[in-house]
Amino acid sequence: MTADKELEKLTENDDNASYGKGRSPLQDAFREFRRNKVAVAGTVFIIMVIIAAFIAPVITPYHFATQNILYNRAKPMEGYDITTVFAEENCHWYETPLEWGCTVYMSGSDALGRDLWSRVVYGTRVSLAVAFTAATVSLVIGLVYGTVSGFNGGRVDNIMMRIVDFLYAVPMLPIIIMMTVYFKALSRRGVSTGLMGWMIELNKLTGGLLFVFIAIGALNWIGMARMARGQVLSYKEKEFVEAAQAIGASSGHIIFKHLIPNVLGPLLIAESMAIPGYIFTESALSFIGLGVDPPTPSWGAMINEGYSGLRSNPHLVLLPGIALTVLTLAFNFMGDGLRDAFDTRLRGRK
C-alpha cells in the first residue's frame, strides 16, 4: 500500500470517527464560524469594546465632562500643568503608575478642554447601549407580532400585515427625527406629571438615551416582523407542529415551545446585521443635535463639534470617526460570519 493510500485511509477513519461522535448543528456552526478569520477578528474587537465600556474609568485619565478651558483644542500628546486642572481630585490615574497620563492629552482635547480619549471611550457606552437595546426591542416586538400574524393566518394575518405595509410606506428617518423633537420639546416645557413626566425624569437620568431608544425602536421592528411571519408560515406546516396540534396542545404551547425556538436563530442573525444601522442612526441624530443630552459623549456629536475646524484640528473628527467606522465594520463582519455559519447553503462557498 502506497503512502498516499495510507494517508487517505487514515483521513477517512478520522472523518468516520468524527461523525460517529455526532456533532450538533450548533457545534458545526461554531466550527464554521471559527474558520472565518475576519468574523472572528470582528467579534474579538466587539468584545474588547464592550470590556472598555465597562472599565472606562480605569483606562481613561478623566471623566468625560471634566473641563480645562486653559488647554482647549490641544494637539495629541500635548502636555499641560497638572495644577491647572486639579488632577489630584479628578484624574483617575493620579498616584498610580499611569500618573504621567494626567499631564498629557494623549489624543488631544476638544473646544472645552475635555480629554478626547476619555470622551471617545465613554462614547462607546452610548453606541453599544443603543445597538443592543434597539436590537432587543426590534427583535422582541417583531418576533411577537410576526409569530402571532403567521400562526393565526386568515383575516388576522391580513389585517396585521396591512398595518406593516402601511408603516413600510412611512419614511423612517423623518419620523424618528420628529419623535425626538417632540420628546425634547416636552422635556424643555418641564412636564413633570403622569407617564410623560416619569419618562422625562428617566431620560435625564440616562443622559438622553431613553428617548433615543424609543425613537429608534419605534419602527425598526417592521422588517423583523415580516421575517418572523415568513419563518412561522414555513414551520407551522411541519410534522412536529401538526403532531402537537393532534395531541391537543394549546396555541401558546405550540408558539413558545415549537415555533419560536426554531425561528429565533435566523432572526438573531438578521438582527446582528442590523446593529450597524442603529449605531449610525444614533450618530446621525447626535450629529444634528437630536441625540443624547450634553455633556454625555456621543461620537456623532463629537464629529459635529469638530468638523468646523477640520483643517486646523483634524484629530477632533478623526478619532471619533475612526471609532465609529471600525465598530460598525466589526458588527458587519460578525453578522456576515454568523449568517454563513448558520446557513448550510452558504458553507464551503468562500
C-alpha positions in Angstrom: 0.0 0.0 0.0 1.4 3.4 -1.0 1.8 6.3 1.3 -1.0 8.3 -0.4 -3.4 5.4 0.1 -2.5 5.1 3.7 -3.0 8.8 4.3 -6.4 8.6 2.5 -7.4 5.7 4.7 -6.4 7.5 7.9 -8.2 10.6 6.9 -11.3 8.6 6.1 -11.1 6.8 9.5 -10.8 10.2 11.3 -13.8 11.5 9.4 -15.8 8.5 10.3 -14.8 8.8 14.0 -15.7 12.4 13.9 -19.2 11.7 12.5 -19.5 8.8 15.0 -19.2 11.3 17.9 -22.2 13.2 16.4 -21.6 16.9 16.4 -24.7 19.0 17.0 -25.8 21.7 14.4 -24.6 24.4 16.9 -21.2 22.8 17.1 -21.0 22.7 13.3 -22.0 26.3 13.1 -19.4 27.3 15.6 -16.7 25.3 13.8 -17.6 27.1 10.6 -17.6 30.5 12.3 -14.1 29.9 13.6 -12.9 29.4 10.1 -13.9 32.9 9.1 -10.9 34.8 10.4 -12.5 38.2 9.5 -15.6 37.4 11.5 -13.6 36.2 14.5 -11.5 39.4 14.4 -14.6 41.5 14.3 -16.1 39.5 17.3 -12.9 39.9 19.3 -12.9 43.6 18.6 -16.5 44.0 19.8 -15.7 42.1 23.0 -12.8 44.4 23.6 -15.0 47.5 23.1 -17.6 46.1 25.5 -14.9 45.5 28.1 -13.6 49.0 27.5 -17.1 50.5 28.0 -17.4 48.7 31.4 -13.9 49.7 32.7 -13.9 53.2 31.1 -12.8 54.9 34.4 -9.8 52.5 34.5 -8.5 53.1 31.0 -9.2 56.9 30.8 -7.5 59.7 32.8 -10.6 61.9 33.3 -14.3 61.8 33.4 -15.9 62.7 30.1 -17.2 66.0 31.5 -14.0 67.3 33.2 -13.1 70.6 31.6 -9.8 72.6 31.3 -10.5 75.7 29.3 -6.9 76.8 29.6 -6.0 73.9 27.2 -8.9 73.8 24.7 -8.3 72.2 21.3 -4.9 70.8 22.5 -3.0 68.7 20.0 -2.4 64.9 20.6 0.4 64.3 23.2 0.4 67.9 24.2 1.4 68.4 27.8 -0.1 70.7 30.4 0.4 71.8 34.0 -1.2 69.3 36.4 -2.1 72.0 38.9 -4.3 73.9 36.5 -6.8 71.0 36.3 -6.7 70.0 39.9 -5.8 66.5 38.8 -5.5 65.3 42.3 -9.3 65.3 42.6 -10.2 64.5 39.0 -7.6 62.3 37.4 -8.3 58.5 37.6 -4.7 57.7 37.2 -3.4 60.0 40.0 -0.9 58.2 42.3 -0.7 55.2 40.0 2.0 54.0 37.6 0.0 55.8 34.9 0.1 59.2 36.6 2.0 60.6 33.6 -1.2 60.5 31.7 -2.7 63.1 34.0 -0.4 65.7 32.4 -0.6 64.7 28.7 -3.6 64.9 26.3 -2.9 61.6 24.6 -5.4 62.3 21.8 -5.9 66.0 22.3 -8.7 67.9 23.8 -12.0 69.4 22.4 -13.2 73.0 22.4 -14.0 72.9 26.1 -10.7 71.4 27.1 -12.2 67.9 27.7 -9.8 64.9 27.2 -10.7 63.5 23.8 -9.6 60.0 24.6 -11.8 59.9 27.6 -14.8 61.1 25.7 -14.3 58.6 22.9 -14.0 55.7 25.3 -17.1 56.8 27.3 -18.9 57.3 24.0 -18.7 53.5 23.4 -21.3 53.2 26.2 -23.8 55.2 24.2 -23.2 53.4 20.9 -23.3 49.9 22.5 -26.4 50.8 24.6 -28.2 52.0 21.5 -27.1 49.0 19.5 -28.1 46.3 21.9 -31.3 48.0 23.2 -32.6 48.8 19.8 -31.8 45.3 18.6 -33.6 43.8 21.6 -36.7 45.9 21.2 -36.8 45.3 17.5 -36.4 41.5 18.0 -39.0 41.2 20.7 -41.7 43.3 19.1 -41.0 41.9 15.6 -40.9 38.3 16.9 -44.2 38.5 18.8 -46.0 40.4 16.1 -44.8 38.2 13.2 -45.4 35.0 15.1 -49.0 35.9 16.1 -49.7 37.0 12.5 -48.2 34.0 10.8 -49.7 31.4 13.2 -53.2 32.7 13.1 -53.3 33.3 9.4 -56.6 34.3 7.6 -58.1 37.7 8.4 -55.9 38.3 11.4 -52.8 37.9 9.3 -54.2 40.1 6.5 -55.0 42.9 8.9 -51.7 42.8 10.8 -49.7 42.6 7.5 -51.6 45.6 6.1 -50.5 47.6 9.1 -46.9 46.6 8.5 -47.3 47.5 4.8 -48.6 51.0 5.8 -45.7 51.5 8.2 -43.3 50.5 5.5 -44.5 53.4 3.4 -43.7 55.8 6.1 -40.2 57.4 5.8 -38.4 56.1 8.8 -35.7 58.8 9.5 -38.1 61.8 9.3 -40.4 60.0 11.7 -37.6 59.3 14.1 -36.5 63.0 13.9 -40.0 64.2 14.6 -40.4 61.9 17.5 -37.1 63.0 19.0 -38.0 66.7 18.5 -41.4 66.1 20.2 -39.8 64.4 23.2 -37.2 67.1 23.6 -39.9 69.8 23.4 -41.8 68.2 26.2 -38.7 68.0 28.2 -37.9 71.7 27.7 -41.5 72.5 28.8 -40.8 70.9 32.1 -43.6 68.3 32.1 -43.4 66.6 35.5 -46.7 64.7 35.9 -48.0 61.5 34.6 -46.3 58.9 32.5 -44.6 61.5 30.3 -43.2 63.3 33.4 -41.8 60.0 34.6 -40.3 59.2 31.2 -38.6 62.7 31.1 -37.0 62.1 34.5 -35.8 58.7 33.4 -34.5 60.2 30.2 -32.5 62.8 32.2 -31.0 60.0 34.4 -29.8 58.2 31.3 -28.3 61.2 29.7 -31.0 61.5 27.0 -30.7 57.9 25.9 -34.3 56.8 26.7 -35.9 59.0 24.0 -33.3 57.8 21.5 -34.2 54.2 22.4 -37.9 54.9 21.8 -37.3 56.8 18.6 -35.0 54.2 17.0 -37.0 51.2 18.2 -40.4 52.6 17.2 -40.3 51.4 13.5 -37.3 49.2 13.2 -39.2 46.1 14.2 -41.2 46.1 10.9 -38.7 44.1 8.9 -38.2 41.7 11.7 -42.0 41.1 11.9 -42.2 40.1 8.3 -39.2 37.8 8.6 -40.7 36.2 11.7 -44.1 35.7 9.9 -42.4 34.0 6.9 -40.5 31.7 9.2 -43.7 30.8 11.1 -45.6 30.2 7.9 -42.9 27.7 6.9 -42.6 25.9 10.2 -46.3 25.6 11.1 -46.8 23.1 8.3 -44.1 20.8 9.6 -44.9 17.4 11.1 -43.9 18.3 14.7 -46.4 21.2 14.8 -49.1 19.0 13.3 -48.3 16.3 15.9 -48.5 18.9 18.7 -51.9 20.0 17.4 -53.1 16.4 17.1 -52.4 15.7 20.8 -54.3 18.8 21.8 -51.5 21.3 22.6 -52.6 24.8 23.1 -51.7 27.6 20.7 -49.5 29.2 23.3 -47.6 25.9 23.9 -47.0 25.5 20.2 -45.8 29.0 19.7 -43.4 29.1 22.7 -42.2 25.5 22.7 -42.1 24.7 19.0 -42.2 27.8 16.7 -40.2 30.5 18.5 -37.2 28.2 19.3 -37.0 27.3 15.6 -37.4 30.8 14.1 -35.3 32.6 16.7 -31.9 31.7 15.1 -32.4 33.4 11.7 -33.9 36.4 13.4 -30.9 36.8 15.7 -28.5 36.7 12.8 -30.6 39.3 10.9 -30.7 41.5 14.0 -26.9 41.3 14.4 -26.5 42.6 10.8 -28.9 45.4 11.6 -26.9 46.7 14.6 -24.6 48.9 12.4 -27.7 50.8 11.2 -28.8 51.5 14.7 -25.4 52.9 15.6 -25.3 55.1 12.5 -28.8 56.3 13.3 -27.9 57.4 16.8 -24.8 59.1 15.5 -26.8 60.9 12.8 -29.3 62.1 15.5 -26.5 63.3 17.7 -24.8 65.0 14.8 -27.8 67.2 14.2 -28.3 67.8 17.9 -31.2 65.4 18.5 -29.4 62.6 20.2 -28.1 62.3 23.8 -28.0 65.4 26.0 -24.7 67.2 26.6 -22.3 66.6 28.2 -22.9 62.8 27.6 -20.4 61.9 24.8 -21.6 60.6 21.5 -19.4 60.0 18.5 -21.9 61.8 16.2 -22.0 64.9 18.5 -18.2 64.9 18.7 -17.8 64.9 15.0 -20.3 67.7 14.7 -18.3 69.8 17.3 -15.0 69.2 15.5 -15.8 69.3 11.8 -15.9 73.1 11.6 -12.1 73.2 12.5 -11.2 70.1 10.4 -8.2 71.7 8.8 -6.6 73.0 12.0 -7.7 70.3 14.3 -8.4 67.1 12.3 -8.0 64.9 15.4 -11.3 66.2 16.7 -13.1 64.4 13.9 -10.7 61.6 13.0 -10.7 59.8 16.4 -14.5 59.5 16.9 -14.9 58.9 13.1 -12.4 56.1 13.1 -14.0 54.6 16.2 -17.5 54.7 14.6 -16.2 53.2 11.4 -14.3 50.4 12.9 -17.1 49.4 15.3 -19.7 49.3 12.6 -17.4 47.2 10.4 -16.8 44.8 13.2 -20.5 44.3 13.6 -20.9 43.8 9.9 -18.1 41.2 9.8 -19.6 39.3 12.8 -23.1 39.4 11.2 -21.7 38.0 7.9 -19.8 35.3 9.7 -22.9 34.2 11.7 -25.0 34.2 8.6 -22.5 32.0 6.7 -22.1 29.7 9.7 -25.7 29.0 10.3 -26.9 28.9 6.7 -25.8 25.5 5.5 -26.4 26.5 1.8 -23.5 29.0 2.1 -21.0 26.7 3.7 -18.0 26.0 1.6 -18.6 28.7 -0.9 -16.0 31.1 0.4 
